[in-house]
Amino acid sequence: KSLRAGSLQLRDAYCRIKDGECWLVNSNIAKHGTTGAFFNHEETRERRLLLHKREIRKLEKATEQSGLTIVPLRCYFNEANRVKVEIGLARGKKLEDKRDTIKQRDQKRELSRQMKAF
């Protein structure tokens, strides 16, 4: 019910391969408001993703060799009303890239302030 209500947060989430299984870590599924305390779940627990063995091996090889990270891109319901998580491989930013992003964000903020004052 919480997923159908759109209360899933994937902002800081990533996937980890442990013991030949793929786990979604740091995702947050909020508790559903109308159910009692007995039926509620732990919001930030690790959730197992169902993948084929060859997919898991391929992802594990990519993360070990080239330093990539498995990240969830989006979550949706398929035609059979099952929850699907689309995952992808990503590389983290270098320090100078982070600085450039911060600088651009500050410039946009300053420009919007000036436009608002004008």
C-alpha positions in Angstrom: 0.0 0.0 0.0 2.9 2.4 0.8 4.4 1.8 -2.6 1.1 2.4 -4.4 0.8 5.7 -2.5 4.2 6.7 -3.8 6.1 6.8 -0.5 9.3 5.2 -1.7 12.6 7.2 -1.5 15.5 6.0 -3.6 17.7 9.1 -3.1 20.6 7.6 -1.1 19.9 4.0 -2.1 22.3 1.6 -3.7 22.5 -2.2 -4.4 25.0 -4.6 -2.8 25.8 -8.1 -3.9 26.2 -10.4 -0.9 26.4 -14.2 -1.0 25.2 -14.4 -4.6 22.1 -12.2 -3.9 21.4 -8.6 -4.8 20.2 -6.4 -1.9 18.7 -2.9 -2.0 20.2 -0.8 0.7 19.2 2.6 2.2 15.8 2.7 0.4 13.0 4.1 2.5 9.4 2.8 2.3 7.2 4.8 4.6 4.8 3.1 7.0 1.2 3.0 5.8 -0.9 5.2 8.0 -4.1 3.2 8.2 -2.6 -0.1 9.4 -2.0 -0.9 13.0 1.4 -1.1 14.6 1.4 -4.9 14.3 1.3 -4.9 10.5 3.8 -2.1 9.9 7.3 -2.9 8.6 10.8 -1.6 9.2 11.2 1.4 6.9 14.8 1.2 5.9 15.6 -2.5 6.0 17.6 -4.2 3.2 15.4 -5.7 0.6 16.3 -8.6 -1.7 16.1 -8.0 -5.4 15.2 -11.0 -7.6 17.7 -11.3 -10.4 18.9 -14.2 -12.6 22.3 -15.7 -11.6 23.9 -14.5 -14.8 22.7 -11.0 -14.2 24.1 -11.0 -10.6 27.5 -12.4 -11.9 27.6 -9.7 -14.6 26.9 -6.9 -12.1 29.3 -8.3 -9.5 32.1 -8.4 -12.2 31.4 -4.8 -13.2 31.5 -3.5 -9.6 34.7 -5.4 -8.7 36.7 -4.5 -11.7 35.9 -1.0 -12.7 34.7 0.6 -9.4 31.1 1.1 -10.5 28.2 1.2 -8.1 24.8 -0.4 -8.7 22.1 2.2 -8.1 18.3 2.0 -8.4 17.0 4.4 -11.1 13.2 4.0 -10.7 10.5 1.9 -9.2 7.3 0.9 -11.0 4.5 -1.6 -11.2 4.3 -4.0 -14.2 1.2 -5.4 -16.0 1.0 -8.2 -13.4 1.0 -5.6 -10.6 4.4 -6.6 -9.3 6.9 -4.0 -8.1 9.9 -3.7 -10.4 13.1 -1.7 -9.6 15.2 -0.5 -12.5 18.9 -0.6 -11.7 21.9 0.8 -13.4 25.7 1.1 -13.0 27.1 4.5 -12.0 30.5 6.0 -11.3 30.8 8.5 -8.4 31.9 12.1 -9.0 35.5 13.2 -8.6 36.3 16.1 -6.2 36.6 18.7 -8.9 33.3 17.6 -10.5 31.6 18.1 -7.1 33.1 21.5 -6.8 31.9 22.5 -10.3 28.4 21.3 -9.4 28.4 23.3 -6.2 29.6 26.4 -8.1 26.9 26.1 -10.8 24.2 25.6 -8.1 25.4 28.8 -6.3 25.4 30.8 -9.6 21.9 29.7 -10.4 20.7 30.6 -6.9 22.3 34.0 -7.1 20.9 34.7 -10.5 17.4 33.7 -9.4 17.7 36.1 -6.4 18.7 39.0 -8.7 15.8 38.2 -11.0 13.4 38.1 -8.1 14.7 41.5 -6.8 14.5 43.1 -10.2 
